[in-house]
Amino acid sequence: MMYRNSVIESLQVLENVRNQVFTQVVNLASHGEYKEVLDVFEEGDEYTFDMSQFEESVDVNIRKLMNLCHDIELVYNSIQNVNAVGGEELTF
């Protein structure tokens, strides 16, 4: 495997991990601090959550996971920029 392919694969892994961590933020919030808000959704409902919706959380676990999401994004952006990886190269 060529070096560039490994870099691209690393970016894809980072994106996947960041999405998984953010999913856990939503899961924690739905069982804790944001339970009442998220209880209005019924099974099968679709809603796209945004990181900004959890920025003001008082839950220490959510805050730590949000910090991790931000750190992953910083590393992702840095690797992408240093290696001039275009969005078209990152398709799964």
N, C-alpha and C positions, 0 to 999 in steps of 0.2 A: 504494500500500500504506500502510495506516495505521501510525503509529509503534508502537503496541502489537503489531501483527502482526510488525513488524521485531524488536522485543524478543524475542518468543516464538521467532521463527526463529533469532535469535542464540543463545538458550538451547538450542535443538535442535542447532545446529551445535556448540556447546560440548560437549554430551553425546556427540555422535558422535565428536568429536575425542578426548575423554577415553577413550572406549571403544577407539578405534584405538591410542592411546598405550599403554593397558593391555594390549592384544593384543600389542604389540611387547615389553612387559615379559615376558609369558608366553613369547613366541617366543625372546627372548634367554635366559631362564632355562632353557628346554628344550634349548638347545644349549650351555649353559655350566654355571653353578653348580648348577642343579637337574636336570641331565641324567639322573642315576641315578634320581631320584625320578620324573621324568616319563616315563622309559623303560618303566615298568610299564603305561602306558596303551597300548592297541592302537588302530589306526585304526578310527574309528567310535565309540570310547568317548566318553562325554560327562561332563564334570566342570565345575562352575562354580568358577572361581578367585576368591579374595577378595584385595583389596589387602593385607590384613594378613599374608597368607602370604609376601609379598615385602618386608615392612618391614625385616627383619633381614639383607637381602642384603649381601654384601661387594662385589659387583660394582658398580663405580662407574657404569657405564652404566645398570644397573637402578635404582640409587639416584637418579640424575638424572631418569630417566623417571618414577619414583615421585613425586619432588618436583613434576614438571610436572603429574602427575595431581592431586595435592593442590592445587596452585595453580589449576588449571582448576576444580576443585570449589569452591574459595573464591570465585572470580569468579562462577561459576554461581549459587551460593547467594546471593551479594550482589545480583546483578541480579534474581534471582527475588524476593527479599525487598523490595528497593527498589520494585519494580514490582507487588508483590502478585499475582504470577502463580501461579495454582493449578495443581495437578497435572493436572486435567482439561483445561487449556489446552495442555498439553505433549505430548499424544498425537500420534504420527507418522501 
